[in-house]
């Protein structure tokens, strides 16, 4: 009995010894086998297989310990041609994906298959790492760009959804019988009030209060109920289309009303400006006749001086043009201003410049009536188009086509609109090479916007006479700051060209209202382009987007459009450039409560 137990113990100890020492004998042989494979150029598949076998054993051990289902990584099998890539890959390269490895193999094949020496492999790997890094950076940037784009897109998502909920709820209400007091009708009305109150005047999600999200969820529940009660989709679709059409019609009507009110405000004289004109007129007629004359009249016809012409019926506008030009001039004693206005506003404008002399400059104020005898040989002096805007019907706009006759002794003259401000000395305009042209102006064709129209947007090219003589894509230019060679104008007789087109325009609709289309026709192929820094326009148009740097570099800035700087509707960001040339300490302005 005792001998049997002893034998069993010996047997168990022997088996345990075998279990302990057998791996120590077996594994070194296997390791040596694989080592010799590497040393003597064995296939890379064996090396790859050994590495993945060890990975599989490790994962298998973990699975046994944790009893969790872990997926074994995919086995990567490399081609023979990629041996150098695999064997030279360090632990730091493990972050490259299979895609990166494929791209490296492809690049390596393009560059001449295998790389044998370690130096070449290092250089090649550096290039591959740089390429991979560049790809990751581009992917990160793309991801960030997409994230920002999504963020911007989703910034007002809740607000839009709530507004859509209100529209849908109102559409459902229209299906209810008149004077219905059902539960779903009451609930829809309640939700509409709640959501509209939550939205308020908000324009983005950040404007919504904390309880808005709960209101949106409640509306969702109510709309779900309504969809079961009113389940006819075709009726709902038709109702939504009708609501859309009605809203669009209402929007058009309101847009037309806004345009009309802006035009009305643009041509309405404010109380302060009306007061100014009345006070100045009253003071002018109280002056003795000998005190109504301006000094330096001998300079008015001297062609060697710098002559400017302004056509206006606005006292303050004229004052700013003259004051800014004289203040910016390096030789103000050589500046001569010819202000032309109508008979009603002439006394006020004369009185202003008599009491506020523009420094050393010379000024002359004339009326339209002063020039009528000089133009009687040409029949009707002004072409007045049908238009609701009195600016386009004003004779002052068309008087500019008679400059050579208005100033017969002058060789050159600069025409300034009354809504401009001069910020630089303009003597350089008299040195511009006109290249045999009559009109020097800044072109507008490089502005890709409807605010700066093309020639075919102003002139009717469906008329065969127009289509034959003009190019619809020809570059346009701006009135507002123009230098005219009056000698060349007389030589080419462009005033008669103006009369011919004016006569045709009476019989056929050839252009839109205003004097600019007539100017484009009259001075076609007779205009030389000036540097854009001479004249920057668009300060009276809300959508023009003129930048501060562009304004400050300009010699002349132009408040063309409806939003004039002397009006309440003028753009605040541009008003300071105009108002700094107004003498607000002038007694007439103080009495009429006109202030900055």
C-alpha positions, 0 to 999 in steps of 0.5 A: 500500500505504502509502496503504491502511494510512493510510486504515484508521487514519483510519477506525478513529480516526473510529469511536472518536471517534464512540463517545466523543462520541455519548453526550455528545450523546445523554444530555443530551437524554434527561435534559432530557426526563425533567426537563421531565416532572417540571417540568410535572406528568408522570405519576409512572409515568415517574419511577418507570420512570426510577428502576427503569430505572437500578436495572436497568442498575446490576444488569445491569452488576454481573451482567456483571462477576460472572457471578452470577445476581442477581434484580432487585428487584420493580418497585413501581408506585404509584397516582396517589393515592399521588403525594405519598407517593412524591415526598416520600419521602426516603432515610431512608424506604427502610427501609419495606416495601411493606406499610408503603407500602400502609398509608400509602396507606390511611391517606392515603385515609381522611384525604382523599386527596392532601396538597399543601403540604409542611408537611402532608406532613411532619406526615402522614409523621411520623404514618406513621413513628410508626405504623410504629415502633409496629408494629415495636416490637410485632412485636419484642415479640411475637417476643421473647415467642415466643422466650422462650415457646419457650425455656421450652418447650424448656428441659426438652425433652431430659430429657423426650425421654430419659424417653420413650425409656426408656418406649419401650425398656421397652415393646419389651422386653416383646415379647421372649420370656421369658429372651431373651438376644438382641442387641437385648434386651441392647442395650435393657437396656444403653441403659435403664441408661445413660439412667436413670443420665444422667437421675438425679434431674434436673428440667431440662436443665441438670441433665444431664451433658455425656455425656447427649446422646451417651447419648440419640443411642445410645438413638435408634439402638437404638430404631430397630433395635428398631422393625424387629425389633418392627414391630407398631404395634398391639401397641406401642400397646396395651402403652403404654396398659397401661403408662400405666394402670398408672402412673396407678394407682400414682400414685393409690395413692401420692397416697392414701398421702401424704395418709394419712401427712400426716393421721397426722403432723398428729394425732400428738403429737411426743415433745417435746410429749408430754414437755411435757404429762407434765411439766406435769401432774405438776407441777400435781398436786404443787401445793397446791389453793390454788395452782391458782387463777388471779388476777383471777377477778372479771374473768371475767364483766365484759361491759365487757372484751375476752373471747376464747375458745379451744378446744384440747387443745394446750399450746403452741398455746394459749400462742402464741394467748394470748401473741401476743394479749396482746403485741399488745394496747394494753390488756392489763389488759382482756384476758380469755381463756377456754381450754376443753379436755378433762379429760386436757389441762386440768392441763398447760394450767393449769400452763403459764399458772400458771407463765408468767403472760400479763402483765396479762391474765386467764385461765381454763382450763375443761374440757368437763365444766364445761359439761355441766349447762348443756346437758342441756336440749338433749339430745346436746350435740355432733354427731359426724360419721363421719371419720378425722380426730379434729379433726372428731370432737372435741367441742371443735369443736362446743362453739362452738355453745353460746357464749351458754350457756357465757358467759351474762353476756357480750354479745360474744366473739371466738373464736380457733382454737388455730392462729392468731397475733395480730399487731395489737390486736383492740379494733376488733372490738368496734366493728364494726357487726354490722348486726343479724347474729350472726357477724362473719367474713372471707369465703372466696368471693373465693379462686378455689381448691378450697383455699377451698371454696364452699358447694356443695362442703361441703353436699349441695344434692341434698337438697330441704330444703337446696336450698330454704333455701340458695343453692349459690353463697352466699359462705362464710366462715372459722372461726378468728377470729370475733366473735359478738354473744351478745345477738343470738344469744340473741334469734334462738335460733340454738342451736336452729337448730343442733340442728335441722340437727344432727338432720337430719344424723343421718338424712341425709348433708347435709354433709361432715365437720367443724363448718364446714358446720354453721356455714354452715347455722346462721349463714346470713344471720346473718353480716357480712363483715369486712375481709380484713386482720382474718384471713388464712388458708391458712398450713397449706396448701402450695398456698395461696401466701400472700405476705409482704406479705399476712401482715404486714398481717394482724391474725390469721394462721391456720395452717389445714390439716394443716401446723401450725407446731409440727409437723416437716411445717409450712411453714418459710417460715411457722414464724417468725411462730408461733415468735417467740411461744414462750418457748423459754427456759422450763424445761419446754421446755428439759427436753423438748428443744423448741427453735426 
